[in-house]
Amino acid sequence: MSELLRLEAINKIARRARRNWLLSYGDMITLLITFFIMLIIVRAGNVSRIHAWVNSQISEAADELVDVVEREGLEGIQIRRDTKGIHLILETTNMFDEGKALPKPGLRSLLNVLGPAIQNLSLFRMPQLPEHRQLIQELAAAGFIWNTEVRIEGHTDNVPLLPGSEYRDNWELSAARAQSILKILQKTSRLPESQFAVAGYGEYRPLTANQSGQQRARNRRVEIIITASLVKKQ
């Protein structure tokens, strides 16, 4: 009988030990999960703050460009800030001859003002600005680089080109117009060629329907899109 009591006591101790071990293991797992959740929250908070900071710099640059346009009295250009960046929309009706990609004198004069204005934007001078230099260096140490781009996009209406045109179709014409603006803008801004990109969309990304002369004129445009972001180093 005493032997049975002794075995039962041993079993009770063993069961209690197993139960305590499971409780300790469960507590440890809970703590680890809580720890990793906190890390994710902290990291997400940092990412959100950095994202907000980048957006604020882009908005500040948009305001700088608006000031230039108003101060210089530039016509035929609209500035819009959206989630993609800063859009400078050039109304090309009086800036190119019909079916041509060579900018007229008025457009050249506008680009001669826009180029230096873009070059002087804080977006393109972030690593050199004292108020941002330390942050840019810390981000670089964390594996991120400050990346800026000037993208020029050409657009046309849906009216086919005349027979014998220099260009095969509206798609090719829009790309040629964007390319000609890129060359002038790169020269006047003195920014590295690596910061520029070009695209031609022809009639396929209209702002409005092509049902009237006014609507078609609105769709004939060139957009200069300025963006900035933090890119993870490869």
N, C-alpha and C positions, 0 to 999 in steps of 0.2 A: 504493500500500500504506500509506504513511504517513497518507494522508487517511482511510483506513478505520480505522486505529488511533486516529486523533484523534477520529473520530465515535463509535467504541466507548467511548472514555474519557469523552466528553461524556455518552453515554447512561448509563454507570455512575454518574456524578456525579448525573445527574438522577434515576435510580432511587433512589439513596441519599437524596437530598433529599426525595423524595416519601415514602419509608419513614420518615424522621425526622419529617416533618411529621405523618404519620398517628399515629406514636407519641406525639408531643406533644399532638395533638388528643385521642387516647384518654386520655392522662393527665389532661388538663384536664376531660374529661367525667366520669372516675372521681372526680376531686376534687370536682366540683360535686355529683355524686350523693351522695358521702359527706357533703358539707356539708349538703345538704338533709335527709338522713336524720338527721344530728345535730340539726338544728333541730326536726324532728318529734319526736325522742326527748325533747329538752329541753322542748318545749311540752307533750308528753303527760305528762311528769313534773310540770310545773307544774299542769296541769289536774287530775291525780290528787291532788296535795297539796291543792289548793283544794277539791276534792270531799270529801276526807277531813276537811278543816277544817269545811266546812258540816255534814257528818254529825255531827261531834263536838259542834257547837253544838246541833243538834236533840236529840241524846242527852242533853246537859246539861239542856236545857229539860224533857225527859221526866222526868228525875230530880227537877227542881224541882217539877213537878206531883205526882209521887208523894209527895214530902215534905208538900205542902199537904194532899193527901187523907188521909194518915195522921195528920197533926197535928190537922186539923179533925174527924177521925172521920167523913168523908163516906161515905154508903152509897148503893148503887145505881149506882155508877160503876166502870168498869174502865179502866185505862190500858195501852195496848199501843203499842210502838214497832216500826214496820216500815219497809220501803223507801219508803213513801209519806209518812211523817212520824209524827206522834203522834196516836193514836186515843184519844179519850175516849168510851167507850161508855156511854150512859145507858140503863139498863133501865127501860122506860117503863110496865111493868105497873101500878105504883102511882103513876105520875106524871101520867097523864091519865085522865079518865073514858072509858069505852068509846065509841069513835066520835067523840071530841071532840079538839080541838086546843088547848084552853086549859090551860096548865100548872096543876097542883094546887099548894097551898102548899108541900109538901115539895120539889117541883122548883124552885119559885121561890127557896126558901132556898138550895138547892144552887147555883143559877146566881148568886146574890148573892155567894157565896164564890168560885166559879170565875172570874167576870168579872175582879175585881181580880187574881187569881192569874195569869190569862193576860196581863193588861196588864203585870204586873211581870216577865214572862219576859224573859231577856236577849235572846231572839230579836227582840223588838219594840223593843229599845233599843240595838241594835248600833251605829248611827252615833254614839250619844252616849257609849258606854262607852269610857273612856280606853284600855283594853287592846286595843280593836278599831278605834278611830277611824281610825288611820293606814292600816290595811289596807283598810278600807272606802273611804277616800278614794283610795287607789292603784287599787283596782278600778274605782272610778267614773271615774278618769282614763283607764283602759284601756277604758272603754265598758260596764262592768257595773254594775248597780244591785242592791242588796240587796232582795229581795222576800219578803214574808211574807203568809200568807193563813190565815183561819179559815173552814173550809168545814163547813157543817152539813147532814147528810144524814139524811132520815127514812126509816124502814123499818117495814113491818107484817108480820103473818102473812098466811095465804091465806084467812082466813075472810071471806066477803062482808059488807059493811055491812048493817045492818038496813034494811028499807024505811022511807022517810021520813027517812033520815039527812041531816044537814046537808051532807055531802059526797057526791059522785057515786060514788066508788069508793076503794079503798085507796090508789091512786096519789095522788089528790087529798088524802086525809087525811094521808098521810106528808109531803107537801110543806107542808101547812098546819102540821103539828106542827114541822117544821124551821124554818119561817118564824117561828113564835111564839117559839121558843127563840132564834133569831137576834136578834129585836128586844130581848129581855131581855138577852142576852149583850152585844150592842153597847152597850146603855145602861150596863150595870154595868162593862164593861171600858173604856169611853170610847175605844176604838180607832176610827179612821176607818171610815166605812161602806164605803169602797173596798177595805178589807182583808177583807171578808166575802163569802161566796158561799153559796148554798143550793140543795139538790136534794132531790127526793122520788123514791124508787124503789119504793114500794109493797111488794108481796110478791116482787119479782123478783130480789132479792139476799139470799136467806136465809143465815143462818149454819149452819143445820142443816135437816133435813127437818121438814115441818109435820105430823107424824104423832101427836103427843101434845100435851097441854096444856103440858108443860114445854118442849118444843121450840118451840111457837108463842110462848110467853112470851119465849124467848130471841131469837126473830126480831123481836119487837116492840121496837124500839130507836131511839134517835137517836144518831148518831155525830158528834162534833165532831173534825174533822181539822185539825191545825195543821201547816203546812208552811213551809219557808224555802228559798230558792234564789237563785242569782245569775242575773240575766236580762240578756241583751245589749240595749243600748239600740237602739231603732229609728232 
